[in-house]
Amino acid sequence: MSLFESIDNTVNTRENWALRRRKGIPNNKRLFVLTCMDERIPVEHALGIQLGDAHIYRNAGALVTDDVIRSATLTTNFFGTQEIIILLHTECGMMTTTGEKVVEALRERLTKEGVNFDQVALDPAIPQLKIPKAQLAEWFRTFEDVDDAAVQQVKLLREHPFIPKSVKIHAYIFETESNTLRRPRERLSEQVSTAPKPLQPAR
């Protein structure tokens, strides 16, 4: 390769990186990752990906919210994404409380500060977007079982009309205690024998 060709390739690579949305270039893995905002999840390391490989969305609990659907809709319909991975984790903060307790604590704090809790806009850019008081606790989306939550998130995305049926959707659990991944409802520790068993003849 000549010096000119080498330099030109470098320039083209940099241009494609900077202008990939304008040029319609998808991320390297054609992948969208939904994961928790928890600082203990090393997303790239856990999934074996690098910068540029995926669109990564973090929120509290790795839950499918309206804004996740918004982002997933764009990446799958217009940015070339063909696969979605949902990555929840053990010891998630969203399992430590309930929506009712969150609402109660927020209401108490805002009242002390002289703010009318019931008049707070959920989205400052869309002030008309309001959740009925009776459903506000549900909006925070706490859960009790991380495995059930993972399965439910796949179902919510899979059944949403905005997400193409051709998109592959998977969920995994990142175990903070071992820094490893597993599939939902497949705890390896529950399958490993801790009692001696008779030896079987080799086949």
BALOVO-971684 format. One record per residue: residue in one letter; residue number from 1; x, z, y of N, C-alpha, C in turn. Coordinates in pm, 1 decimal. Atoms other than C-alpha are relative to their C-alpha. Example, Ala and Ser with C-alpha at 12.3 -4.5 7.8 and 13.67 -1.06 7.14 Angstrom:
REM residues 2
[lumgu A 1 [89.0 0.0 -119.0] [1230.0 780.0 -450.0] [90.0 0.0 120.0]];
[lumgu S 2 [-82.0 -6.0 -119.0] [1367.0 714.0 -106.0] [-77.0 73.0 109.0]];
//
This chain:
REM residues 203
[lumgu M 1 [84.8 0.0 -119.3] [0.0 0.0 0.0] [88.5 0.0 124.5]];
[lumgu S 2 [-78.7 8.6 -122.7] [137.4 -97.1 339.7] [-31.1 118.2 91.1]];
[lumgu L 3 [22.0 -107.4 -96.6] [169.7 151.9 625.9] [-131.0 -22.0 73.4]];
[lumgu F 4 [124.8 31.0 -69.4] [-112.0 -27.3 805.8] [-121.3 40.8 -83.8]];
[lumgu E 5 [112.4 -30.9 88.0] [-343.6 7.9 504.2] [-17.4 150.3 -17.1]];
[lumgu S 6 [5.0 -144.5 14.1] [-253.0 373.5 464.4] [-62.0 66.0 122.8]];
[lumgu I 7 [54.6 -55.3 -125.1] [-325.4 453.2 829.2] [-147.1 -36.1 14.3]];
[lumgu D 8 [138.1 45.2 -12.9] [-643.9 247.1 823.1] [-92.2 79.0 -92.6]];
[lumgu N 9 [79.9 -80.9 92.7] [-770.8 437.1 517.2] [-23.2 139.4 55.5]];
[lumgu T 10 [12.5 -133.1 -59.4] [-702.7 766.8 691.9] [-101.4 -1.1 113.3]];
[lumgu V 11 [93.2 12.5 -112.5] [-889.0 651.1 1002.8] [-143.1 -18.9 -50.6]];
[lumgu N 12 [132.9 24.3 55.2] [-1181.9 523.6 795.5] [-58.8 126.0 -63.2]];
[lumgu T 13 [45.1 -123.5 63.5] [-1202.0 848.3 597.4] [-48.1 100.2 105.5]];
[lumgu R 14 [37.8 -92.8 -106.8] [-1209.8 1054.1 917.0] [-129.2 -45.7 68.4]];
[lumgu E 15 [120.4 53.2 -63.8] [-1472.0 824.7 1068.2] [-122.8 22.9 -87.6]];
[lumgu N 16 [112.4 -20.6 91.7] [-1692.2 845.1 759.4] [-40.9 147.0 -6.3]];
[lumgu W 17 [29.7 -143.9 1.4] [-1665.6 1225.4 762.4] [-78.6 38.6 124.7]];
[lumgu A 18 [63.3 -37.9 -127.0] [-1760.5 1254.7 1128.2] [-137.0 -63.5 17.8]];
[lumgu L 19 [122.3 75.7 -25.9] [-2036.8 994.1 1120.0] [-84.4 -21.7 -125.3]];
[lumgu R 20 [67.8 26.4 127.5] [-2174.1 1033.2 768.6] [-152.1 0.9 11.9]];
[lumgu R 21 [145.6 4.9 -16.9] [-2529.8 1112.3 885.1] [-40.9 -132.2 62.2]];
[lumgu R 22 [32.3 126.0 -67.3] [-2529.9 810.3 1115.0] [15.9 -118.6 -95.1]];
[lumgu K 23 [-27.7 109.8 93.5] [-2387.4 591.4 838.1] [-81.7 11.1 -129.0]];
[lumgu G 24 [81.1 -17.5 120.4] [-2627.2 728.4 575.7] [79.8 38.2 -122.3]];
[lumgu I 25 [-84.0 -42.7 112.6] [-2349.4 873.3 360.9] [-46.4 138.0 -47.6]];
[lumgu P 26 [45.2 -131.5 49.3] [-2479.5 1157.5 137.5] [117.6 94.8 -18.9]];
[lumgu N 27 [-109.1 -91.7 31.5] [-2285.0 1472.2 66.8] [59.5 -39.4 -135.3]];
[lumgu N 28 [-77.9 49.4 114.5] [-2027.9 1428.8 -209.9] [-69.9 16.0 -134.9]];
[lumgu K 29 [65.9 -27.0 128.2] [-2236.2 1581.9 -490.6] [-148.8 -34.4 2.2]];
[lumgu R 30 [143.5 25.8 -15.5] [-2577.9 1471.1 -357.6] [-79.4 125.3 -38.5]];
[lumgu L 31 [48.0 -131.1 42.7] [-2661.1 1840.0 -382.7] [-50.0 83.7 117.8]];
[lumgu F 32 [51.9 -98.7 -94.6] [-2874.3 2092.0 -192.2] [1.0 135.0 -69.9]];
[lumgu V 33 [-7.8 -134.0 59.1] [-2803.5 2460.4 -258.4] [-79.2 97.4 86.2]];
[lumgu L 34 [71.1 -110.0 -65.1] [-3044.8 2738.9 -170.1] [53.6 129.1 -58.4]];
[lumgu T 35 [-54.7 -126.4 49.9] [-2880.2 3079.4 -193.0] [-28.3 111.9 98.7]];
[lumgu C 36 [26.5 -117.8 -83.1] [-2902.2 3429.3 -51.6] [106.8 11.9 109.6]];
[lumgu M 37 [-94.6 -19.7 -110.2] [-2738.1 3528.8 276.0] [102.1 109.3 -32.7]];
[lumgu D 38 [-88.9 -109.6 38.0] [-2560.4 3811.2 91.3] [146.5 -43.8 3.6]];
[lumgu E 39 [-141.5 34.8 -20.6] [-2190.2 3814.5 178.9] [82.9 3.1 -128.0]];
[lumgu R 40 [-76.1 -9.3 124.8] [-2086.4 3879.2 -181.9] [-5.6 -127.2 -83.8]];
[lumgu I 41 [13.8 122.1 79.7] [-2184.8 3532.8 -304.4] [97.5 -106.7 49.2]];
[lumgu P 42 [-94.3 106.8 -37.0] [-1888.0 3292.0 -293.5] [-54.7 -133.4 -50.7]];
[lumgu V 43 [76.5 115.0 48.5] [-2109.2 2985.0 -317.2] [88.7 -110.8 -55.5]];
[lumgu E 44 [-84.4 111.1 44.9] [-1839.4 2718.4 -337.5] [76.2 35.7 -127.3]];
[lumgu H 45 [-75.5 -42.1 118.2] [-1631.7 2916.8 -587.1] [-91.5 12.5 -121.7]];
[lumgu A 46 [91.5 -22.4 111.8] [-1931.1 3012.8 -801.8] [-47.6 -130.7 -61.4]];
[lumgu L 47 [51.1 127.4 49.7] [-2052.6 2653.7 -828.5] [109.5 -103.2 -25.0]];
[lumgu G 48 [-109.5 94.7 18.8] [-1710.3 2489.0 -834.7] [-8.4 -118.8 93.0]];
[lumgu I 49 [10.9 108.8 -96.8] [-1775.6 2284.4 -522.3] [89.2 27.7 120.5]];
[lumgu Q 50 [-85.4 -11.4 -116.9] [-1586.5 2222.4 -199.3] [-75.5 -42.0 124.8]];
[lumgu L 51 [57.3 43.4 -126.4] [-1655.2 2154.9 166.6] [-32.4 -149.1 -7.3]];
[lumgu G 52 [42.5 139.5 4.0] [-1851.6 1831.6 192.0] [-80.0 -35.9 -123.9]];
[lumgu D 53 [67.5 31.1 125.7] [-2002.3 1854.8 -157.6] [-150.6 21.3 3.6]];
[lumgu A 54 [141.5 -37.0 4.7] [-2342.4 2001.4 -69.4] [-51.7 44.4 135.4]];
[lumgu H 55 [68.2 -66.6 -110.2] [-2593.3 2100.9 192.1] [-35.1 139.7 -50.5]];
[lumgu I 56 [20.0 -137.8 45.3] [-2607.6 2480.0 170.1] [-89.8 74.1 97.9]];
[lumgu Y 57 [97.1 -74.4 -80.4] [-2900.9 2687.0 295.6] [-2.2 144.6 -49.7]];
[lumgu R 58 [4.3 -142.1 35.4] [-2888.0 3066.5 301.3] [-116.1 69.6 71.7]];
[lumgu N 59 [96.5 -90.2 -63.1] [-3170.2 3310.7 363.2] [-7.4 128.6 -81.5]];
[lumgu A 60 [10.6 -127.6 70.4] [-3264.8 3662.0 258.6] [-73.6 -19.4 -132.4]];
[lumgu G 61 [60.4 8.4 131.7] [-3326.2 3645.2 -116.3] [7.4 -134.0 -68.0]];
[lumgu A 62 [-0.4 136.6 55.8] [-3272.0 3270.5 -170.1] [-141.5 -41.6 -38.6]];
[lumgu L 63 [141.4 25.2 26.8] [-3647.9 3224.5 -143.4] [-47.1 -128.0 67.8]];
[lumgu V 64 [55.0 124.3 -53.2] [-3842.0 2904.2 -87.9] [-102.1 34.2 108.5]];
[lumgu T 65 [85.8 -23.2 -115.1] [-3988.2 2947.6 260.1] [-37.5 -134.3 61.8]];
[lumgu D 66 [37.9 126.2 -64.8] [-4144.5 2691.3 491.0] [121.8 -71.8 55.7]];
[lumgu D 67 [-116.7 67.1 -56.1] [-3806.2 2623.9 652.7] [91.4 -54.6 -108.8]];
[lumgu V 68 [-74.4 56.4 113.9] [-3640.5 2576.7 314.2] [-63.5 -132.4 -41.3]];
[lumgu I 69 [69.6 124.3 34.4] [-3906.3 2317.6 233.1] [31.0 -106.3 104.1]];
[lumgu R 70 [-35.0 93.9 -107.5] [-3836.5 2156.3 571.4] [137.4 -61.7 -24.6]];
[lumgu S 71 [-136.1 49.1 21.5] [-3463.4 2130.2 497.5] [11.7 -79.2 -129.8]];
[lumgu A 72 [-5.1 69.6 128.9] [-3509.8 2030.4 132.8] [-69.1 -135.8 8.7]];
[lumgu T 73 [70.6 126.1 -19.4] [-3756.2 1760.7 239.1] [91.4 -103.6 65.5]];
[lumgu L 74 [-88.8 91.8 -71.0] [-3505.8 1607.9 478.8] [116.1 -45.8 -87.5]];
[lumgu T 75 [-119.3 36.0 76.6] [-3206.0 1620.8 245.4] [-33.8 -87.7 -120.8]];
[lumgu T 76 [34.5 78.5 119.1] [-3391.2 1476.8 -56.7] [-62.8 -134.9 33.6]];
[lumgu N 77 [67.9 124.2 -35.6] [-3593.1 1210.6 123.4] [82.6 -93.0 88.6]];
[lumgu F 78 [-69.7 81.3 -99.7] [-3349.1 1095.4 389.6] [152.7 7.4 -6.3]];
[lumgu F 79 [-145.4 -15.5 1.9] [-2995.1 1218.0 311.9] [61.4 -23.6 -137.0]];
[lumgu G 80 [-56.2 41.1 127.9] [-2954.5 1100.9 -47.0] [17.3 109.3 -104.2]];
[lumgu T 81 [-16.6 -109.1 96.6] [-2972.3 1439.2 -224.3] [-86.6 -22.6 -123.2]];
[lumgu Q 82 [69.2 24.8 126.2] [-3068.4 1415.1 -591.3] [-12.9 124.0 -88.2]];
[lumgu E 83 [3.6 -122.1 81.9] [-3024.4 1772.1 -716.9] [-7.3 122.4 90.3]];
[lumgu I 84 [11.6 -126.8 -72.0] [-3118.0 2121.1 -599.4] [38.9 113.6 -93.7]];
[lumgu I 85 [-34.6 -121.4 74.5] [-2957.5 2443.6 -720.3] [-44.4 120.5 82.5]];
[lumgu I 86 [44.3 -122.9 -64.2] [-3121.2 2775.8 -636.3] [81.5 113.9 -60.1]];
[lumgu L 87 [-94.3 -101.5 46.9] [-2876.7 3064.5 -657.9] [-38.9 137.9 51.9]];
[lumgu L 88 [32.4 -138.1 -33.3] [-3012.7 3419.6 -660.3] [109.4 90.5 -55.5]];
[lumgu H 89 [-105.4 -89.2 49.1] [-2808.8 3729.6 -742.8] [-54.3 138.7 -31.5]];
[lumgu T 90 [36.8 -137.2 33.5] [-2826.5 4076.5 -891.9] [28.3 91.5 118.9]];
[lumgu E 91 [-15.8 -99.4 -106.6] [-2847.5 4382.2 -665.7] [-31.6 -60.0 137.6]];
[lumgu C 92 [41.0 61.9 -126.4] [-3024.6 4180.0 -396.8] [-76.9 100.6 85.3]];
[lumgu G 93 [67.3 -91.9 -91.6] [-3142.3 4370.2 -90.1] [-149.5 -21.0 5.8]];
[lumgu M 94 [143.5 27.1 -3.9] [-3482.1 4202.3 -115.6] [-74.4 68.1 -114.5]];
[lumgu M 95 [64.3 -75.9 107.8] [-3546.5 4410.6 -428.0] [-1.5 149.6 29.9]];
[lumgu T 96 [-14.3 -142.6 -29.4] [-3480.8 4743.0 -252.0] [-114.1 56.7 82.9]];
[lumgu T 97 [108.9 -47.6 -85.3] [-3797.6 4763.2 -43.2] [-123.6 -84.5 -25.6]];
[lumgu T 98 [121.5 81.0 7.6] [-4145.2 4617.2 5.5] [-28.4 -57.1 137.9]];
[lumgu G 99 [37.2 59.1 -127.4] [-4291.2 4396.9 273.8] [-73.2 98.1 88.3]];
[lumgu E 100 [74.9 -99.8 -76.5] [-4521.1 4678.8 376.3] [93.5 97.9 70.8]];
[lumgu K 101 [-95.4 -93.2 -60.7] [-4226.8 4911.4 439.4] [78.7 -65.3 113.5]];
[lumgu V 102 [-71.5 72.4 -105.2] [-4044.1 4646.0 641.4] [-87.4 -8.5 124.7]];
[lumgu V 103 [92.6 10.6 -113.4] [-4351.2 4590.0 860.7] [-16.2 134.7 68.5]];
[lumgu E 104 [16.9 -134.5 -55.3] [-4398.8 4963.7 904.6] [120.4 41.6 84.5]];
[lumgu A 105 [-121.8 -37.1 -72.4] [-4036.4 5016.0 1010.1] [15.2 -80.4 128.6]];
[lumgu L 106 [-9.5 83.8 -118.9] [-4042.2 4722.4 1252.1] [-101.8 42.2 105.3]];
[lumgu R 107 [104.9 -41.4 -93.4] [-4369.2 4832.3 1405.4] [39.7 129.8 71.3]];
[lumgu E 108 [-41.4 -127.7 -57.8] [-4233.3 5182.9 1459.1] [110.8 -19.0 103.3]];
[lumgu R 109 [-110.7 22.3 -93.5] [-3912.9 5058.9 1623.8] [-46.4 -69.0 127.1]];
[lumgu L 110 [45.4 74.8 -116.6] [-4086.2 4810.1 1852.3] [-92.2 82.4 88.9]];
[lumgu T 111 [89.6 -86.1 -77.7] [-4350.0 5061.9 1955.8] [80.3 94.2 88.2]];
[lumgu K 112 [-86.4 -89.5 -77.6] [-4076.2 5300.7 2067.2] [64.4 -73.9 117.2]];
[lumgu E 113 [-62.4 79.7 -104.8] [-3927.0 5016.3 2272.5] [-101.7 -60.1 95.8]];
[lumgu G 114 [104.6 48.8 -88.8] [-4261.6 4941.4 2437.2] [-41.7 -143.2 -24.5]];
[lumgu V 115 [35.6 137.7 33.5] [-4312.5 4607.9 2257.9] [-125.2 -0.1 -86.1]];
[lumgu N 116 [122.3 13.3 78.5] [-4654.6 4505.8 2126.2] [32.2 -79.6 -126.1]];
[lumgu F 117 [-39.3 61.3 126.9] [-4578.1 4432.0 1762.1] [-86.7 -120.2 -34.4]];
[lumgu D 118 [93.9 104.7 38.8] [-4888.1 4217.7 1715.8] [9.6 -125.4 85.8]];
[lumgu Q 119 [-14.3 115.2 -88.5] [-4789.4 3982.4 1997.8] [134.0 -71.7 -15.6]];
[lumgu V 120 [-131.8 60.7 19.3] [-4441.5 3895.8 1870.7] [-14.9 -136.0 -69.0]];
[lumgu A 121 [5.6 134.6 58.7] [-4399.0 3521.0 1800.5] [99.0 -9.7 -115.7]];
[lumgu L 122 [-87.8 15.5 115.7] [-4256.3 3444.0 1458.1] [102.8 -109.2 24.0]];
[lumgu D 123 [-90.8 109.5 -33.5] [-4101.8 3120.5 1585.5] [-11.9 -25.0 149.9]];
[lumgu P 124 [7.1 16.4 -145.5] [-4020.6 3121.7 1958.6] [-20.1 -144.5 44.0]];
[lumgu A 125 [14.3 140.2 -35.2] [-4010.0 2741.6 1955.6] [-141.4 -51.6 -25.9]];
[lumgu I 126 [138.4 37.5 30.4] [-4362.8 2723.5 1811.8] [-86.7 125.5 13.0]];
[lumgu P 127 [71.2 -126.3 -21.1] [-4550.9 3018.2 1968.8] [-137.6 5.1 -63.7]];
[lumgu Q 128 [132.7 0.2 61.3] [-4880.1 2906.8 1817.8] [4.2 31.5 -149.4]];
[lumgu L 129 [-14.2 -32.6 141.4] [-4740.7 2972.7 1470.4] [-10.6 150.3 -18.7]];
[lumgu K 130 [22.2 -142.9 20.6] [-4882.5 3308.8 1372.7] [-46.9 24.6 -142.9]];
[lumgu I 131 [43.0 -40.5 133.3] [-4931.3 3486.2 1041.1] [-102.2 111.8 16.5]];
[lumgu P 132 [98.1 -108.0 -10.4] [-5245.6 3697.1 1001.4] [62.2 135.2 -33.6]];
[lumgu K 133 [-58.3 -133.1 19.4] [-5166.6 4067.8 1019.7] [-1.8 41.8 -145.9]];
[lumgu A 134 [13.3 -41.8 139.6] [-5288.3 4116.0 664.9] [103.6 -65.8 -89.9]];
[lumgu Q 135 [-96.1 71.9 83.1] [-5029.5 3868.2 535.7] [144.0 14.6 47.4]];
[lumgu L 136 [-135.3 -11.9 -54.2] [-4728.4 3971.2 741.8] [96.2 61.0 -101.2]];
[lumgu A 137 [-86.2 -61.9 101.3] [-4592.2 4192.5 464.1] [42.0 -101.2 -105.2]];
[lumgu E 138 [-32.6 103.2 98.1] [-4608.4 3896.5 226.1] [103.8 -97.1 55.5]];
[lumgu W 139 [-92.3 93.7 -64.6] [-4413.4 3685.2 478.2] [145.6 39.8 -23.3]];
[lumgu F 140 [-137.5 -45.8 21.2] [-4102.3 3900.2 421.2] [47.7 -25.6 -142.5]];
[lumgu R 141 [-31.9 49.3 133.2] [-4115.9 3803.4 52.2] [101.0 85.9 -77.8]];
[lumgu T 142 [-83.5 -82.4 87.5] [-3960.1 4098.2 -130.3] [-41.9 -25.7 -144.9]];
[lumgu F 143 [33.8 19.6 140.4] [-3951.3 4093.0 -510.2] [64.3 109.8 -83.6]];
[lumgu E 144 [-46.7 -107.7 87.5] [-3886.2 4323.3 -806.3] [94.1 -48.0 -109.2]];
[lumgu D 145 [-78.4 51.9 112.5] [-3729.6 4101.6 -1072.4] [70.2 -128.0 41.2]];
[lumgu V 146 [-75.5 116.3 -48.0] [-3452.7 3856.0 -984.0] [-19.3 -121.2 -90.8]];
[lumgu D 147 [18.6 111.8 92.4] [-3506.9 3646.6 -1297.2] [-135.0 -66.9 21.2]];
[lumgu D 148 [132.2 55.9 -26.3] [-3878.8 3604.7 -1235.7] [-1.8 -72.2 134.6]];
[lumgu A 149 [-5.4 62.0 -132.6] [-3805.8 3527.1 -869.9] [68.5 -136.4 -7.1]];
[lumgu A 150 [-71.9 126.6 13.3] [-3559.0 3253.6 -968.5] [-89.9 -107.5 -60.7]];
[lumgu V 151 [90.4 94.5 64.8] [-3810.1 3086.4 -1199.2] [-110.0 -44.1 96.9]];
[lumgu Q 152 [106.8 30.9 -94.7] [-4076.9 3107.2 -929.2] [46.1 -94.5 109.9]];
[lumgu Q 153 [-49.7 87.6 -106.9] [-3856.8 2939.5 -667.0] [11.0 -144.3 -48.1]];
[lumgu V 154 [-5.8 134.3 57.8] [-3796.5 2641.9 -895.6] [-140.2 -60.4 -2.6]];
[lumgu K 155 [139.6 46.9 9.9] [-4172.3 2613.3 -950.6] [-53.1 -40.2 137.9]];
[lumgu L 156 [50.5 28.6 -134.3] [-4247.2 2626.4 -577.7] [54.3 -132.0 54.1]];
[lumgu L 157 [-58.3 126.1 -46.4] [-4005.7 2343.2 -498.7] [-45.3 -117.6 -86.2]];
[lumgu R 158 [36.7 107.7 91.3] [-4092.2 2140.6 -807.9] [-140.5 -51.8 26.0]];
[lumgu E 159 [139.9 37.8 -18.5] [-4461.5 2140.7 -723.7] [-32.4 -44.0 141.8]];
[lumgu H 160 [30.2 37.2 -137.9] [-4425.8 2066.3 -353.1] [1.6 -152.6 14.6]];
[lumgu P 161 [10.7 146.1 -12.1] [-4539.0 1711.5 -266.0] [113.5 -64.9 79.1]];
[lumgu F 162 [-106.5 58.4 -81.5] [-4254.5 1662.5 -16.2] [129.2 -23.5 -78.1]];
[lumgu I 163 [-122.6 12.6 78.0] [-3987.4 1692.6 -286.3] [-20.6 -106.3 -107.8]];
[lumgu P 164 [17.2 108.1 100.1] [-3945.9 1370.3 -492.3] [10.2 52.2 -142.8]];
[lumgu K 165 [1.1 -43.2 139.6] [-4018.9 1412.1 -861.8] [131.5 -30.2 -71.0]];
[lumgu S 166 [-126.3 37.4 63.1] [-3685.5 1249.0 -944.1] [111.6 102.1 24.7]];
[lumgu V 167 [-102.9 -99.5 -33.2] [-3491.1 1540.0 -791.0] [7.5 106.3 -109.4]];
[lumgu K 168 [-20.8 -103.9 101.2] [-3343.3 1776.6 -1049.5] [11.2 135.6 69.7]];
[lumgu I 169 [0.0 -133.2 -61.7] [-3400.3 2145.9 -972.4] [34.6 103.8 -105.8]];
[lumgu H 170 [-44.4 -103.8 93.2] [-3219.2 2435.0 -1143.5] [19.2 131.2 75.2]];
[lumgu A 171 [-27.8 -131.1 -59.5] [-3181.8 2806.7 -1080.6] [101.9 73.6 -85.5]];
[lumgu Y 172 [-97.9 -84.9 68.0] [-2898.6 3042.8 -1166.4] [1.8 136.7 66.6]];
[lumgu I 173 [-18.3 -135.6 -52.3] [-2830.8 3411.2 -1123.2] [149.3 26.7 10.1]];
[lumgu F 174 [-138.9 -42.1 -16.9] [-2497.1 3519.6 -977.7] [3.7 151.1 -19.0]];
[lumgu E 175 [-8.9 -143.3 28.3] [-2409.4 3858.1 -1125.9] [111.7 60.6 84.8]];
[lumgu T 176 [-100.8 -58.7 -88.5] [-2234.2 4057.9 -854.3] [91.2 96.5 -74.6]];
[lumgu E 177 [-80.2 -95.3 75.4] [-2110.0 4302.0 -1116.8] [110.4 -66.7 -80.9]];
[lumgu S 178 [-101.5 69.5 79.3] [-1912.9 4036.0 -1303.7] [51.2 -127.6 67.5]];
[lumgu N 179 [-37.0 122.8 -72.0] [-1885.4 3749.9 -1050.8] [-13.4 -124.9 -87.3]];
[lumgu T 180 [24.1 115.4 86.6] [-2029.5 3507.5 -1304.5] [-144.9 -45.8 14.1]];
[lumgu L 181 [134.0 55.8 -3.0] [-2333.2 3281.6 -1331.7] [-66.9 10.6 -135.9]];
[lumgu R 182 [78.2 10.7 122.4] [-2609.6 3289.1 -1587.4] [-133.8 -64.7 33.5]];
[lumgu R 183 [133.1 56.1 -19.8] [-2945.5 3122.6 -1637.2] [-101.3 113.7 12.1]];
[lumgu P 184 [103.7 -102.7 -7.8] [-3261.8 3314.8 -1548.9] [-49.1 39.7 -138.4]];
[lumgu R 185 [52.6 -57.5 124.1] [-3384.6 3540.7 -1829.5] [92.5 -20.4 -118.5]];
[lumgu E 186 [-98.2 12.5 107.7] [-3065.5 3488.9 -2029.2] [116.5 93.8 26.6]];
[lumgu R 187 [-105.6 -98.6 -21.3] [-2870.0 3810.3 -1992.0] [88.4 5.5 -123.9]];
[lumgu L 188 [-91.7 5.3 113.7] [-2566.7 3770.3 -2215.7] [22.9 138.9 -59.4]];
[lumgu S 189 [-25.0 -136.1 47.8] [-2517.7 4146.8 -2234.7] [-107.3 46.8 -97.8]];
[lumgu E 190 [108.0 -39.6 89.7] [-2853.7 4174.9 -2412.9] [8.8 -73.0 -133.8]];
[lumgu Q 191 [-13.0 77.0 123.4] [-2750.5 3920.4 -2674.3] [123.6 38.5 -80.9]];
[lumgu V 192 [-123.8 -37.8 67.9] [-2409.3 4064.4 -2756.6] [-24.2 121.1 -89.3]];
[lumgu S 193 [20.0 -108.3 95.7] [-2413.5 4282.3 -3064.6] [98.7 113.6 27.3]];
[lumgu T 194 [-86.5 -117.3 -15.8] [-2279.8 4635.6 -3024.2] [4.6 82.5 -127.7]];
[lumgu A 195 [0.1 -70.0 129.3] [-2347.6 4742.1 -3383.6] [64.1 -89.9 -104.6]];
[lumgu P 196 [-65.6 82.3 102.8] [-2144.2 4628.8 -3684.4] [-101.3 -69.1 -89.7]];
[lumgu K 197 [85.1 76.2 93.7] [-2298.4 4361.0 -3906.0] [84.9 -45.1 -118.6]];
[lumgu P 198 [-74.8 44.4 117.8] [-2204.5 4254.7 -4255.7] [66.1 -135.9 25.3]];
[lumgu L 199 [-68.1 127.1 -14.1] [-1950.6 3974.6 -4263.9] [-69.2 -105.1 -84.7]];
[lumgu Q 200 [61.8 110.1 72.2] [-2094.3 3639.5 -4365.3] [110.5 -96.9 -45.7]];
[lumgu P 201 [-98.8 97.5 48.2] [-1901.7 3386.1 -4576.5] [13.7 -116.2 99.7]];
[lumgu A 202 [-22.2 113.2 -88.1] [-1746.7 3110.1 -4370.5] [-60.5 -125.7 -60.6]];
[lumgu R 203 [60.1 124.1 47.6] [-1922.0 2777.3 -4394.4] [101.0 -113.4 -2.4]];
//
